[in-house]
Amino acid sequence: MNTSPGTRPLRLLQTATDASGKEIHVQPVEGPFGVHPRHRSAGSAQRLDESRIKSLGWEATTSLHEGIAATDAWIEEQVEVARGWTRG
């Protein structure tokens, strides 16, 4: 699996487009990549350490794909309500 810094955002984008059913065209641009958090050295690729939150007994009940799909549907509903549209 490719773990270069640009890969994770592209995987997240792909998950979001798959979950929403929308098509997004990505056009790479020249320039610096993202914002590096202050607690990491530039260029270091680190995974989120889930051990602390799991030690507190928390565990995800919804997959990322399901969560994005539900959020996308909710956003669309809110936009329709704001515009005065209704489903039906």
Helices and strands as residue ranges (DSSP letters): H 7-20, H 51-55, H 64-83
